[in-house]
Amino acid sequence: MTWSRRDFARLLPTLLASLNLRANQQNRLPSNAYVFQDMPVRHSDKLEFRPIVTGKTVDGCKIAVHESKLAPKSEPHPPHHHDGEEIFMMLDGTLEVTINGKSSLISRGSAAFIGSGDEHGIRNPGDEPARYYVIELGPQR
C-alpha cells in the first residue's frame, strides 16, 4: 500500500491524539491507598509538612495533597498568589485565612477555597497547633 502525503496528513491528527492520550495515561496518578504513618514528614521551625499525593488527573490537571501542622501564633510564609487553585480543609485548631485582603477564621470541619490568581495567606492565631489538609489543583507558579 502506498501512502500519499495527503493520506498521511489526514492520519496525523489521529496519530498525535493517540500518542498524547497514551502519554497522559502513563503520567496519570495511579489509584492507591496512602498510609499516613508511611508518609515522610518535613519540618521547619514553625511548620510540619507531610506530602500525601502528587500527580496528574486523567485530564492532565496537576493535583497535590499535603497535611500541615502550623505552630501557634505563626504563618508559614507571606501572602502570595499563583496560577493554580487551593483548598484548605481544617482538622484541628484555627486558621486565619486572608483572601484578597478579607480575613476569615476557620476551624475544625471548615474549608477555604482560593481561586486562581487570588492573593492569599494563612496564620495560626491560636495557642494550639493548627492541623489542616491542602489540596492544590493546577500549576502553583
N, C-alpha and C positions, 0 to 999 in steps of 0.2 A: 504494500500500500504506500502510495506516495502522498506526502503532506505538503500542501502549499503554504505559503506564508499566511494567506487568508485563513486557512483551516487552523493554523497554529494560533493566530490572533484571536479567533473565536474561542479556542480552548483555553487560552492563557488565563482569563479571569477565574475560571472554574479551578484550574490547577493552583493558582495563587491562594484562592479562598480555602482550598483543601489543606494546603501547607500551613496557612495561618491558623486554621481550626486545630490541626494536629499540634502545632506549637503551643497554642493556648491550653489544650488539654494536658500537655506534658508539663507545663508550668503551673497548672492549677493546684490549689491547696487540696491535698487528699483528705478524705474522711478519716477521722482518727479520734481516739479518746486521749485527752491530755491530763495526766495525773499531776495534781498540784504539787505534791511532795517531790516529784522528779524534775520540776522546773528550776532552772538556775535563778539565783537572786543576785541582783546588783545593788550595791549600797553607795550612798553619798552621805554627807553629814546630816542631811535633812530628809532624804527620800530612800525608801526601799522599793525596788522596781523588779517585777517578775514578768518577763515576756512569756506569753502563752501561745499565741498563734500569729504567724506572719506568712502571707502568701497572696495569691490572686484567686478571685472567684471565677466561676465558669465564664462570665462575660469580660474577664480581664481586669476587673476593679481590684486595686490593691486593698488588702484588709490586714489590720494588725490589732491584736488584743493584748493588753497587759494589765496586771494588777499592781497598784501602787499603795504604799503606806507613807503618808506625809506627816512629818513631825509637827507637834503643836506649835502654833504661832509662827508658821513659816510658809514659804511659797517655793515651788520647785524651780521657777525661772520667771523672768519678767514677762509681762503681757506681749503677745506676738500674734501673727496671723499666718495662714498657709492656704494652699490651694484645696486641700482635702477637707473633709468634714470629720468631726469628732463627737462622740457621745461619752459623757461621764456618768457612771452608774454607782451610786453610793452604797457601800456595805456597812460601814461604821463611822461614827464621828460626824463632823460637819465641814463642809467646804463653802467658802465664799467664792462664787463664780461671777466674774465680771465679763460681760459680752458687750462690746461697743459702748463702754462707759457705764452700763447699767449693771448693778450688783444684785445678786440674789443668794440667799443661804439655802443649801440643800443638805439633807441628812438622810439617814438610812431609808432605802427604798426609793429615794428621789433620783432624778436624772436631769442632765443638762445636754442640750444639743447645740453644737457650734457649727454654723454653716460656713461654706467655703468663703475665704477672704475676710471673715469677721474677726476683729481683734478680740482676743480673749486672754484671761489669766485666771489662775486659781490661787487660793490662800486658805490655810487652815487657821481659823480664828480661835479655835477651841483649845482646851487644856489637855486633850487626849489626841492620840494619832488619828488621822482620817484615813480610812481604807476604802478604795474605790477601784472600779474597772474603767479602763479607757478603751473604746473601740474607735479605731481610725479607719476611715474609708477614703480611698483615693490618694493622690500624691500629698505628701506632708512637707513640701518645699516651703 
